[in-house]
Amino acid sequence: MALLEIHTDNNLPTYEQAVILDKTQYIITLYFNPRINNGAGKWFISLADQNRNLLCAPVPVNVNWKLFNRFTDLTTLPGTIFAFDTSGQSTDPGQFDLGARVRLYYLEAGTVL
């Protein structure tokens, strides 16, 4: 049981990566949409299984939210993915903030902070 940081790259507006979470491989897709949020843009995250079957369509990356926990039928992800603002201001990430000021973390199932 642990808290794991999920690597992110703010130099690319769209990318995907394979991650191992609770001993299972998932595909995370992150993309930045510059046309919303009054022109400030917004990061979104999707989750798929290792065969690229979509488990959860894009959800906004909001700081201090459990990003996929509102999807009660998503029983395949036992832990929690969340975004954390390292500046302490609880501000959602802009285009170049994800992986810098704002980090993605995975809290493994059964871990207590």
DOVO-413134 format. One line per 8 residues: their letters; for each residue x, y, z of N, C-alpha, C, CB. Coordinates in steps of 0.02 Angstrom, whole numbers, plus 50000, padded with zeros to 5 digits. Each point is the difference from the previous one (the first is absolute). Glycine has a CB too. Layout:
<sites>
A = X/Y/Z/X/Y/Z/X/Y/Z/X/Y/Z | ...
</sites>
This chain:
<sites>
MALLEIHT = 50042/49941/50000/49958/50059/50000/50045/50062/50000/49907/49938/50061 | 50076/50108/49894/50043/50058/49992/49965/50057/49964/50098/49924/49999 | 49935/50133/50002/49981/50057/49960/50051/50006/49944/49945/50061/50099 | 50033/49935/49838/50044/50001/49942/49988/50062/49959/50002/49875/49998 | 50052/50156/49977/49992/50056/49954/49995/49973/49929/50063/50078/50078 | 49890/49947/49884/49992/49982/49930/50037/50053/49959/49887/49942/50020 | 50163/50037/49942/50039/50046/49960/49956/50035/49948/50102/49929/50016 | 49907/50136/49977/49964/50039/49949/50050/50043/49963/49893/50000/50069
DNNLPTYE = 50089/50020/49870/50044/50039/49957/49962/50060/49975/50066/49897/49967 | 49951/50163/50057/49963/50059/49979/50025/50029/49934/49979/50024/50120 | 50070/49944/49848/50024/50023/49935/49957/49974/49942/50114/50005/50048 | 49844/49947/49966/49957/49971/49948/49927/50014/50017/50085/49910/49976 | 49876/50116/49977/49930/50014/50015/49956/49937/50003/50016/50110/49945 | 50007/49835/50025/49964/49937/50002/50050/49943/50001/49902/50051/49939 | 50088/49902/50106/50043/49941/50001/49967/49946/50042/50102/50071/49985 | 49924/49868/50007/49976/49945/50041/50060/49962/50027/49894/49990/49932
QAVILDKT = 50093/49973/50121/50053/49961/50031/49970/49940/50036/50071/50103/50013 | 49968/49845/49989/49981/49941/50038/50025/50008/50072/50003/49926/49896 | 49955/50058/50151/50019/50004/50071/49977/49936/50035/49992/50127/49999 | 50046/49854/50051/49981/49943/50042/49972/50028/50065/50090/49925/49949 | 49847/50060/50064/49965/50023/50060/49971/49940/50035/49974/50113/49948 | 50045/49876/50114/49977/49942/50038/50010/49935/49960/49916/50072/50059 | 50143/49921/49912/50023/49940/49964/49962/49987/49935/50031/49953/50109 | 49934/50097/49865/49963/49993/49937/50022/50056/49953/49901/49946/50059
QYIITLYF = 50107/50037/49877/50020/50051/49952/49939/50036/49973/50101/49933/49970 | 49904/50133/50027/49948/50043/49972/50033/50047/49949/49931/49993/50106 | 50028/50035/49850/50022/50052/49954/49966/50065/50020/50018/49917/49905 | 50023/50132/50111/49974/50067/50017/50013/50046/49941/50021/49982/50124 | 49928/50053/49854/50006/50050/49947/49986/50068/50031/49966/49917/49909 | 50079/50130/50079/49992/50069/50023/49999/50046/49940/50058/49974/50110 | 49897/50073/49889/50001/50050/49946/49978/50067/50027/49978/49911/49914 | 50050/50141/50055/49984/50069/50019/49956/50030/49946/50108/50012/50064
NPRINNGA = 49834/50013/49955/49953/50033/49954/50005/50075/50012/49922/49898/49998 | 50110/50139/49956/50009/50073/50011/49937/50041/49987/50118/49983/49969 | 49829/49987/50005/49941/50038/49979/49947/50008/50054/50022/49959/49887 | 49988/50010/50170/49949/50006/50052/50027/50039/50060/49948/49892/49962 | 50010/50116/50088/50018/50037/50061/50018/50072/49984/50042/49893/50052 | 49916/50139/49908/50009/50070/49979/50067/50013/49968/49925/50032/50092 | 50099/49919/49869/50063/50008/49964/50061/49979/50040/49947/50090/49938 | 50044/49896/50126/50058/49980/50042/50017/49927/49989/49967/50085/50085
GKWFISLA = 49986/49876/49889/50012/49929/49987/49991/49956/50060/50077/50035/49913 | 49925/49900/50075/49988/49951/50053/50031/49933/49981/49893/50058/50032 | 50138/49909/50016/50026/49933/49992/49944/49949/50012/50116/50038/50035 | 49885/49907/49927/49953/49945/50009/50039/49935/50003/49908/50063/49939 | 50064/49888/50097/50031/49935/50007/49950/49945/49984/50078/50046/50087 | 49945/49903/49877/49959/49940/49985/50037/49940/50027/49950/50053/49896 | 50012/49894/50116/50029/49939/50027/49976/49941/49958/50005/50049/50116 | 50042/49908/49862/49984/49940/49962/50037/49941/50029/49980/50068/49895
DQNRNLLC = 49996/49872/50091/50036/49941/50022/50059/49988/49953/49895/49950/50051 | 50144/49998/49963/50060/49988/49960/49984/49982/49927/50056/49962/50104 | 49883/50019/49881/49979/49985/49932/49968/50060/49965/49983/49882/50035 | 50023/50176/49997/49974/50063/49975/49924/50004/50000/50101/50008/49931 | 49866/49952/50110/49928/50006/50009/49988/50058/50049/49980/49875/49979 | 49982/50174/49998/49989/50059/50040/49960/49983/50063/50003/50071/49896 | 50025/49946/50162/49965/49990/50064/49964/50062/50022/50086/49915/50031 | 49944/50142/49953/49969/50064/50020/50019/50053/49949/50004/49967/50123
APVPVNVN = 49946/50064/49849/50010/50053/49950/50035/50060/50033/49898/49963/49935 | 50125/50083/50026/50038/50056/50029/49962/50037/50055/50057/50012/49890 | 49978/49998/50165/49974/50040/50055/50049/50057/50012/49941/49900/50054 | 50036/50158/49968/50045/50056/50012/50049/49985/50057/49912/50078/49957 | 50148/49946/50035/50050/49994/50054/49990/50060/50046/50084/49937/49926 | 49880/50051/50128/49987/50051/50050/50040/49984/50063/49885/50021/49954 | 50148/50029/50072/50041/49991/50060/49957/49980/50059/50081/50085/49956 | 49946/49870/50084/49969/49976/50062/49935/49961/49989/50051/50098/50056
WKLFNRFT = 49939/49876/49884/49943/49956/49986/50025/49929/49992/49936/50094/49944 | 50024/49859/50075/50013/49930/49983/49973/49992/49929/49994/49956/50124 | 50050/50041/49827/49980/50010/49930/49951/49949/49973/50110/50051/49985 | 49894/49886/50035/49955/49950/49972/49951/49972/50052/50089/49972/49919 | 49912/50051/50141/49959/49971/50053/49925/50011/49991/50096/50015/50075 | 49885/50034/49886/49928/50013/49991/49968/49948/49954/50020/50121/50018 | 50021/49838/49949/49975/49949/49955/49994/49934/50040/50052/50057/49898 | 49890/49931/50130/49991/49944/50046/50006/49933/49966/49927/50072/50067
DLTTLPGT = 50066/49926/49867/50007/49936/49964/50072/49985/49982/49884/50015/49956 | 50162/50030/50059/50071/49990/49984/50032/49960/50057/50004/50108/49933 | 49983/49827/50067/50025/49958/50054/50069/49972/49986/49883/49971/50026 | 50143/50041/49914/50065/49972/49983/50059/50041/50025/49947/49952/49900 | 50042/50109/50121/50053/50041/50028/49991/50002/50076/50009/50071/49894 | 50029/49888/50142/49987/49994/50071/50021/50060/50042/50014/49880/49984 | 50033/50159/49992/50023/50059/50038/49971/50064/49973/50105/49940/50026 | 49930/50116/49987/49975/50066/49983/50053/50041/49965/49922/49995/50097
IFAFDTSG = 50061/50035/49845/50044/50048/49967/49975/50070/50017/50026/49918/49905 | 50022/50125/50114/49982/50069/50015/50056/50047/49980/49928/49961/50095 | 50054/50103/49894/50048/50052/49984/50013/50042/50062/49962/50003/49878 | 50101/50017/50132/50018/50038/50059/50041/50061/49979/49999/49895/50071 | 49982/50163/49953/50034/50063/49986/50056/50009/50053/49895/50052/49947 | 50168/49942/50031/50056/50004/50047/50011/50070/50027/50052/49907/49939 | 49916/50144/50030/50007/50069/50025/49955/50013/50060/50030/50037/49885 | 49922/49918/50127/49954/50009/50055/49941/50045/49983/50095/49982/50075
QSTDPGQF = 49900/50042/49863/49947/50046/49981/49937/49965/49975/50087/50082/49973 | 49916/49852/50017/49943/49960/49975/49973/50027/49934/49971/49973/50118 | 50075/50045/49837/49981/50025/49934/50010/49945/49948/50033/50117/50034 | 49917/49873/49924/50004/49949/49948/50057/50015/49953/49876/49981/50008 | 50152/49967/49960/50059/50010/49957/49984/50035/49935/50048/49900/50050 | 49995/50148/49933/49999/50031/49933/50040/49956/49953/49987/50117/50049 | 50023/49906/49891/50033/49959/49949/50069/49975/50020/49937/50064/49916 | 50102/49976/50119/50068/49980/50017/50009/49984/50074/50038/50071/49907
DLGARVRL = 49907/49918/50128/50003/49987/50073/49998/49927/50019/49946/50108/50014 | 50026/49849/49943/49993/49930/50017/50069/49967/49998/49881/49997/49954 | 50140/49975/50102/50066/49971/50005/50050/50048/50032/49975/49930/49901 | 50007/50133/50104/50041/50050/50033/49966/50020/50065/50046/50043/49888 | 49913/50009/50110/49965/50022/50060/49947/49950/50022/50020/50118/49967 | 49946/49852/49985/49947/49951/50016/50025/49930/49982/49909/50086/49980 | 50086/49869/50067/50023/49931/49990/49941/49952/50006/50113/50029/50046 | 49891/49916/49915/49950/49946/50005/50027/49946/50046/49955/50026/49884
YYLEAGTV = 50001/49949/50159/50019/49947/50046/49949/49944/49998/50058/50083/50074 | 49966/49858/49944/49955/49942/50008/50008/49974/50070/50008/49970/49877 | 49937/50026/50159/49998/49973/50067/49976/49928/49994/49978/50115/50053 | 50068/49838/49961/49982/49930/49992/49944/49981/50048/50117/49974/49965 | 49845/49975/50015/49944/49976/50040/50024/49981/50070/49942/49959/49896 | 50021/50061/50153/50015/49984/50069/50050/50045/50034/49974/49887/49969 | 50054/50162/49995/50049/50046/50029/49963/50055/50037/50082/49975/49908 | 49941/50039/50152/49971/50054/50040/50053/50054/50007/49923/49920/50063
L = 50058/50142/49922/50046/50057/50009/49992/50031/50067/49997/50021/49879
</sites>
